[in-house]
């Protein structure tokens, strides 16, 4: 992430200004002498669109300071050449959908520094009625250093992120086919789901494949039961006495083929992810350097078909699964969304705020009016929330902390507060490189009692009283 520049509006949050303040800012910027320090003298602004992009430079750089360029590659090359002819060094644009990606790549290939900003930072500013004015406004804000560059992980991480998101979509699509298979079975009154809790498991899929191949004898199907299934062979056989409809069986066959197709695509995706992760450099190892293991000791469903835990420990330098609630899939989400280096975030609070796990203050007249919900990386923030929620029954320091928060704040607020705490722990691990050591639920409960006792002692002293231990 590019180093942030200082200006007289360093603390200014453009997106949080009220309408009156935005009008005042616009009048100041439109004045002949705004009275602000120029941070980026060779700046340009681009309003991103689907069919075309409007590019604005300073009036003294070209006779036509605002130009429109098409979205196809030849026009993007012309745009870069024009900006270079105008001696532009930095360009600002909004992250609008996916239309900005090709523009950013073309600009970076041309040696220009690109500032990618969130559209919320410039929305609802009066006076901008068209795309030309939008590009001019962006250029002015960037010239005076009023916009901050968005965080973007390294290119190698972005490639893995694209593949991993595709894999997540495949997992979701495979889950939909499982629901369709269960619906087809229920339509034929084949109550397999009542005897087998997960029809996508070993027993369920073996029975479904046998049904598709033509087996109709419930007792023959029940013999496919895995020995770990709680239901008896007789119970499964009774649940498989259905009315076999030809059209529904045809539908079941089609859905099963679709499910297998998604599984094959997941395997291909895993191979490509493994290849790209193998190309990432090693991080300094901590601890005994042993191979990272799954906590459960067994392979979870939809787990990647390679040693993901070992690769994560090699790349990150720490075994993050020692943190209760954070499994290898959570850490893979962290790697693919932000990368192994979190030094782009100045502090752990900065990292938590970027995730949207910290309420954002709205300030007017130098006073905080209210706190609004933070907006950040939704995928990663959701992963931290899910990890926090999994601590409800954990016999650990983090589990005790989460239960205490839930008792005081309620479920949703406790999830967010605990997610923020987990994000801070992750930041410390990846920036300081030390393994996490759980101190246990008893340690937290002891410290909690000490804090409560100290609080009661202060309150009693304020009332001129003293606590006396009960005999």
Buried (B, 14 or more C-beta within 10 A) or exposed (E): EBEEBEBBBEEBBBBBBEEEBBBEBBEBBEEEEBEBEEBBEBBBBBBBBEEBBBBBBBEEBBEEBBBBBBBEEEBBBEBBEBBEEBEBBBBBBBBBEEBBEBBBEBBBEBEBBBBBBBEEBBEEBEEBEEBBBBBBBBBBBBBBBBBBBBBBBEEBBBBBBEBBBBBBEBBEBBBEBBEBBBEBBBBBEBBBBEBBEEBBBBBBBBBBBBBBEEBEEBEEBBBBBEEEBEBEBEBBBBBBEBEEBEEBBEBBBBBBEBBBBBBEBBEEBBEBBBEBBEEBEEBEBBEEEEEBBBEEEEEEEBBBBBBBBBBBBBBBBBBBBBBBBBBBBBBBBBBBBBBBBBEBBEEBBBBBBBBBBBEBEBBEEEEEEEEEEBEBBEBBBBBBBBBBBBBBEBEBBBBBBBBBBBEEBEEEEBBBBBBBBBBBBBBBBBBEBEBBEBBBBEEBBEBEEEEEEEEEEEEEEEEEEEEEEEE
